[in-house]
Amino acid sequence: MAEFKLLSWGPTARSGRAGVLIGDDVHDAAMLTGNAAWGSTLAILEDWPEAEGAIGAAVAKAGAGSKVGTSKSVHILAPILFPGTYFCAAANYKDHSEAMAKKSGRPPEPDPRTLGIKPFHFVKSGKQATVGPTEDLPMPHYCEKFDWEIELGAVIGRPCRRVSVADALNYVAGYTVTNDASVRDGSYMMRPNVPPTSPFNSDFIGIKGFEKSAVMGPFITPAAQIGDPTNLGMKTWIGDELMQDSNSGKMIFSAAEQIAYLSERITLLPGDVVMTGTPAGTGAERGRFLKKGEVVRMWIEKIGEVRNTVV
């Protein structure tokens, strides 16, 4: 099948349309396929079992009629303009867990599998949290310690309920770059006057689920073109300084294990995104946080790069 990537393009999210990247050319998805219903990436994901083959066939014979520009001339939006839910994995990279333990003066934590611990996720709202691949990244007004976390995002393409680990990746349409922007201020990490042993000790909306907290983009690379999602290079730069340089193979719980675990508790729907955790190199480990005006670049192999200015 001919290779392609999914995207959204247009001046604004409200007027955005689904696009297909062929080489460096952007084609309007509905025009390319002749299917007017596929005007949004979410509509394509909802029809993914059919759409993947149809788009692949259309790509193989694409002409100039559906081309709207190139990746540099067209304004690229978040690939899913209004995603469902972000399911975000916490403490899911070995190198990140080890670095955080070292920063806190603690011995390395044992592999959670040896303790019978399962994956842990929190959620972000799809509509309010999404930031496009070149949009400004707003620092929350109450925040002084603003952090970055590059994550491989697994985009769901079929309703997924009670699936096995072996079958889980068959429900993934493709993969994208995400940034789990995070607040590290102590008053939100540890709520004042709440006992540290309380399950309500952290303000998860304040530190993780706030407005504009999930960068996504620039494209969705179909799963069939990614191959093995457990061996992808991942890098983050702040300005020209390399901060994160790791590989998705350092996950503790794989994307398949996370999807299977989540599907036991809730039906994952097309357009949902499983953010699979971040590797070492975050600001929390370094004691160095984002400042307004700084540019955050994140790249994942076979997908592409997002570039956001902190405002």
N, C-alpha and C positions, 0 to 999 in steps of 0.2 A: 504494500500500500504506500502511496506517495506520502511524504512527510509534511506535516503542517503543525501550526500552533494556533490555539484559540486566543482571542483578545476582545476587548471592547474599544471602540474608537468614537470620537465625536467631541464637540466643544464642551459639553457638560454631561454629567451622569444622566440627567433627565432626558437628554436627547441622544444619548449614546446608542450605538448599534453593535451587534456582534460582527466580529471580523475574523478572517482566517489569514494567518501569516504564511506565505509561501516564499521561501528564501528570505528576501528583505522586502517583498511586496505585500501590501495589505489589500485584501479583497473583502468586499461586503459579503457576509455569509449568506444572506438571503438571496442576493443576486447571483452569487457563485453557484448555489445549489438549485435555484429556481423554486425554493420553498419559502414563501413569505412568512410562514409561522416562525422561522428561525431568525427573527430580527434581533433577538437578545441571546446572550450566552446562556442565561438560565434556561430559556426555552430549548436550546440545543442540549443542555445537560439533562433536561427532563425527558428528552427523546434519545438519549445517548446510544443505546444499543442499535438503533436505526441510523442515527445521525453520523456516527463515527464512520461507517462504511460509505454513506452517501457523500460526506465531505471528502473522504479519501478519493472516491471516484471522480468527484468534481475537480479536485486539485490536479489530478492527472491530465485533465484536458482544459485547464483554466485558460481563459483568454483575457484580452484587455478590457472587455466590457464590464467586468465586476471589480476591476482594480480601482482603488480610491487614493492610492499614494504608497509611500514607503514607510517603514517603521520610524524614520527620522522626520518625515514631512507631515505625518498624521498625528494628531493628539491621542496618545494612548491612555485609556482610562484603566481602572481596576478591571481585571478580566471578567469578574462577576460583579455587575453594578450593584445589585441588591441581593447579596448571598443570604442563605438561611441562617445558620448558626455556626460560629467558630467554636470548636471543641479543642481546648488548649491543654497540652500535656505539661505537667510540672516535673522538674527534677528528673529528666529522662535521658541525660547524656552522662556517660561515665566521667569524661574529662571536666565537665561543668560541676558535677557533684563533688569531685575531688578538689577542684579549685575553690569552691565555696567553703568546704570543710577546712581547707588550709587557711583561708582568709579569716575564718572564725576561730582558728586555733584548736580545731577539733580533729581527731583522727579520722581517716577516710571511713565513710559509712560502708557497711557491707552491702553486697548485691541484694537489692530488695527481694529478689526471687528466693534467696536462701531463708528469708523471714516470712515467706508467704504473702508478701505485699503485692498488691495488684496496681495497675496503672492508675494515676490520679489526673483528673481533668477539671478545669473550670471553663466557663463559657463567656463569650463576648457576643453582643448583639450584632447581627450581620449588617443592618442598615446604618446604625449609628457609628459603628466602630471602623468601617472601611475607609482606607486611605489609598488613593491610586499610586502608581509606581513613580510618578514625578511630582505629585502634589506636595504642598507644604505639610509638615508634620507638627501639629500644634502641641506645645508643652502645656499640660494642665495648669491652670492659674494658681492652684494651691501647691504646686510641686517645685521642689528645689533640687531633687536628685532624680533626673530623668534618664532612663536606661534603654538599651537596645537588646534585642534577642532575635537573631536570624533563625528561621524555622522552615523546614520543608512542609508545605501544605498539601495534604492529600485531598483532592476534590472529589466528592461523591457523585456518581453518575447513575446509580440505580438505588431504589429503596432497599435498605439494608437492615435486616432484623434477625437476630439470633443466628449469625453466620459463624462458621468455624474459622480458625486462623488460616487454615490451608486455602479457604475459599475467599477470604476477606478482600484481597487485592483485586478480585474480579469485579468488585463494586466501585472501584476507583476509576473515574474517567481520566484523570490526569493529575499532574503535580504543578505547583506554583511556588514562588518565593513569598514568604510572609515575614513580617517583623512584629513580634509581640512586644510592643512598646510598654514600658513598665515604670511605675513610680516606686522609688526606693526610700522615700522619707519615712523615718521611724514611726511617726505618729499614725501612719496608715498601715504600716507593716505590723505594728503592735498598738492596738487601740488603747488610749489612756483609760485607766481605771477599770480595765477588763482583765481578769486573771489570765496569766500566760497559758494556763492549762485549759482555758475555755475554748470550745470549738468556734466561738464568735470573736476570737481575738484579733483577726485580721479583717480589714476593710477591702474585700476583693473587688468591689466596684471601683473604689478609690485607687487601688494599685494596679488593677489589670483590666477592668471592664469599662473604663471611662470612654467618653466621646473620642473618636478618631484614634483608637489604640491598636488598630490592626492594618498594617500596610500589606497590600497584596498586588502581585504582578510579576513582570509586565505581561506575561503570557501564561497560559495553561498548556503544558506539553502533554499530549496523550500518553497514557500509561504504557501503551504498546511501544512507544518510541523511547521511553525512559529505560525500559528493561529492568534492571535491578535497582530498586529505590534505596537499598541499603549500602550503596557504594557511590555516593555523589559528593563531589567536593563542594564546600561551603565557605564563603569568605565575607567578612564585613570590614569596611573601611570607614573611619571618621576623618573626613578630609582625605589626606594621603596616607594616614597611619593605619596599618593593618591591625585590626583588633581581634577578629575571629578567623581562624584558619583551621578547619576541621573537616570531618567527613560524616555523612549520615550513618555510616557503619558503626559509629560510636553510640548509637541509641541503646538504651537499656531494654526498653520494650519496643519492638519493631512497629512500623506502621500497621502491618497486618494484625499484630497482637492488640494494638490499641483499638483498631476498628472492630475487631471481634468482641473485645471487652465492652466497648460502648454500645454495640448492637444488642447486647444482652439486657441493656437497661432502657434503651430508647431507639426508635427507628431513625436511622440516619437517612436523610432525603437528598435527592439531587440538588446540588448547590450548597450543601453543607461543606465545611472545610475542617479537616482535622489537622491542627497545628501540632507537629509531632515532637516539640521540645527544642531546646537550644544547646549548642556546644559551649565549650569554655571560651572566655574572652569578653565577657560582659562587663559593664561598668561596675556592677556590684562587686565583682572579684577584684577589680583594679582600684576601686575607690576613686574613679574618674567618671564624671557624668556629662551628659550632653548640655551644650550651651546654645542659646539662640544664635542663629546664623550658621551653625555648623551643618555640613552635608553628610548624611549617612548613606553609604552605598552598600548594597547587599547583593551577592551573586551566588547562584547555585548552578552547578554544572548541568548542561542540557536544557536549562530553562531560560536564564537571562539575568538581568540586573535591574534592581529598583534603586532610585536615587531621590532622596527626600531632604529638603532643607528644614531644619528645626526653627519654628517661629514662636 
